[in-house]
Each structure stands twice: as C-alpha cells, then as structure tokens.
Amino acid sequence: MKERGPGWAASLGLLLVTAGCAAVGGDEASPSRTCQEALRADEAKIRTDRWDPPKDLPGLGDYPEIHWQVRAKGNPCSRGPGPTEWAYQGVVTLRPEDARTMAQRYAFIPYDSVDPAELPDSGPADTWPGLVPFLPAEPRWRYSRIYNESEPSTRWRVAFLDVERGILLFRLDDH
C-alpha cells in the first residue's frame, strides 16, 4: 500500500478546491477565477503538521518545529485531464544534537565551497516568501549531495543545513 504523507493531504485539499470550482455554476470565468483564488490561498498557507512520510527527510530526529508550504507545478484549475505534480518547501528547527549528527552522517560541507556545477538549480535565496521569516538572519548554509541523493525518497530532495542554528531548509518535488 502506498504511503500517504502531507503532500497527499495537501494535494487532496487542492483537488477538492478544484473539483468544487468545476461544480460552481454561472459564467465561464467565475469558476476558474474562484478556483485560482482558492488555489492561491491554499498555496500561501504555512503548514506546521509533522512531515510524513519521514523517509522523505531522513535524519531529522524529534524536531521541535516545522513550517512548510506546497505549490502546484501545473494548473489544477485547468479543465484538461491529467495529474498535477507538487513542489514543497519547508524550514525545520532541529535539536542541536540532531543537527550535528545529520551534518556528520551526510557529510554536509559549507555551501560556499561547493563546485557550482554540482549545485542544484536553486539555492537558499529562492526560498518562497512565506517561509523566509523562519530562516536565520545570517545563515551558514551547508550542502550535501549525499543527503539529497540518499534513499529512499519518493521525491527529488534538496536540503541546506545551518548546523550552528539547527535549521534545515528543504525542497521536495514530485517525480
């Protein structure tokens, strides 16, 4: 049986918004406009429920706090058939010992020292605006290709770790 995590719940919520928009009567523009407004509101929501399945983000330990968002990569308000994939970003506050263990286990190195050819297309500067308040003021980001490529994961993963402040910034994409 396939595991259902926060992406599933968020996707279901967005799907219900979309279905509700399609069921609304009236002129052609009204349902689409209503769906787009509901979609934007849901994507702006900052979620704080624990990440599930935990295998998407290994090594977090018993973290005290998480803030994350989900966005549709396609247009779930479209009348066209087909699935919509989802993108996730989040900020996790780790316990100090878990941040240190994670840094050692996955060989996180200073972000500034990584060969630019090995870096993902987007970095910490591309964090969604709703999550920026949860980032440290002067982060010392570390990066680990080992962590990003570790198994198992049902999503593409990119993470940045500030060990001193115990903050993990993550991105997950359906694939």
Residue, then its C-alpha position, 0 to 999 in steps of 0.5 A: m500500500k502506498e504511503r500517504g504523507p502531507g503532500w497527499a493531504a495537501s494535494l487532496g485539499l487542492l483537488l477538492v478546491t478544484a473539483g468544487c470550482a468545476a461544480v460552481g455554476g454561472d459564467e465561464a470565468s467565475p469558476s476558474r477565477t474562484c478556483q485560482e483564488a482558492l488555489r492561491a490561498d491554499e498555496a500561501k498557507i504555512r503548514t506546521d503538521r509533522w512531515d510524513p512520510p519521514k523517509d522523505l527527510p531522513g535524519l531529522g530526529d524529534y524536531p521541535e518545529i516545522h513550517w512548510q508550504v506546497r505549490a502546484k507545478g501545473n494548473p489544477c484549475s485547468r479543465g484538461p485531464g491529467p495529474t498535477e505534480w507538487a513542489y514543497q518547501g519547508v524550514v525545520t528547527l532541529r535539536p542541536e544534537d540532531a543537527r550535528t549528527m545529520a551534518q556528520r552522517y551526510a557529510f554536509i560541507p559549507y555551501d560556499s565551497v561547493d563546485p557550482a556545477e554540482l549545485p542544484d538549480s536553486g539555492p537558499a535565496d529562492t526560498w518562497p516568501g512565506l517561509v523566509p521569516f523562519l530562516p536565520a538572519e545570517p545563515r551558514w548554509r551547508y550542502s550535501r549531495i549525499y543527503n539529497e541523493s540518499e534513499p529512499s525518497t519518493r521525491w527529488r530532495v534538496a536540503f541546506l543545513d545551518v548546523e550552528r542554528g539547527i535549521l534545515l531548509f528543504r525542497l521536495d518535488d514530485h517525480 
